[in-house]
Every structure is written in C-alpha cells, then in structure tokens.
Amino acid sequence: MALVAVGGAIGGGCGGAAWALNHKVFHATKHPLLRYLWTGLISIAAVVIYFVVVVAFLSFFKKSN
C-alpha cells in the first residue's frame, strides 16, 4: 500500500511539474509547431524522469533490505 502512495506522489510531482512547464511554454511560444514540439518533449522528459526516480527509489530500498 505504501508503494502505491509513493508511486502516486512521484507521478503527481512529475505530472504537475510537466503541466506547469507546458503551460508556460504554450503561452510564451508564438509559433504553433514549436508549441507542440516543446510541450511534447517536456511530457516525454517527465515520463523518463518518473521512471528514473522510481527505479532509484526501488533500488535504494532493495539494498537496505
């Protein structure tokens, strides 16, 4: 049950940060193609960061047991 809560917190943090960055980029960028390119790259980066953090979290607790 704790892993569900931690996974949700990590996902919420990554998703919230990606949303905030995408929101700023979408309003600051005038060119429509660049808007979607940048927001797509930010979203992909958020997913990659999520998996990196989860793997680091799991490996940290696997070593301590």
C-alpha positions in Angstrom: 0.0 0.0 0.0 2.9 2.4 0.7 4.3 1.8 -2.7 1.0 2.9 -4.3 1.1 6.1 -2.3 4.8 6.8 -3.1 4.3 6.0 -6.8 1.3 8.3 -6.8 3.3 11.1 -5.2 6.1 10.6 -7.7 3.7 10.6 -10.6 1.8 13.6 -9.3 5.0 15.5 -8.8 6.3 14.7 -12.3 2.9 15.3 -13.9 2.4 18.6 -12.1 5.8 19.9 -13.0 5.3 18.9 -16.6 1.9 20.6 -16.6 3.4 23.8 -15.2 6.2 23.9 -17.7 3.9 23.0 -20.6 1.5 25.8 -19.5 4.3 28.4 -19.5 5.7 27.2 -22.8 2.3 27.1 -24.5 1.5 30.7 -23.5 5.0 32.0 -24.2 5.7 30.4 -27.6 4.0 32.1 -30.6 4.8 29.5 -33.3 2.1 26.7 -33.2 4.5 24.0 -34.3 7.1 24.9 -31.7 4.4 24.9 -29.0 3.5 21.3 -29.6 7.1 20.3 -30.2 8.3 21.7 -26.9 5.3 20.5 -24.9 5.7 17.0 -26.3 9.4 17.0 -25.4 8.6 18.2 -21.9 6.0 15.4 -21.5 8.4 12.7 -22.7 11.0 14.1 -20.3 8.5 13.9 -17.4 7.8 10.2 -18.2 11.6 9.4 -18.4 12.2 11.3 -15.1 9.4 9.4 -13.5 10.9 6.0 -14.4 14.4 7.1 -13.3 13.1 8.2 -9.9 11.0 5.0 -9.4 14.0 2.8 -10.3 16.3 4.8 -8.0 13.7 4.6 -5.2 13.2 0.8 -5.6 16.9 0.1 -5.8 17.5 2.2 -2.7 15.0 0.1 -0.7 16.1 -3.2 -2.2 19.6 -2.6 -1.0 18.6 -1.8 2.5 16.6 -5.0 3.0 
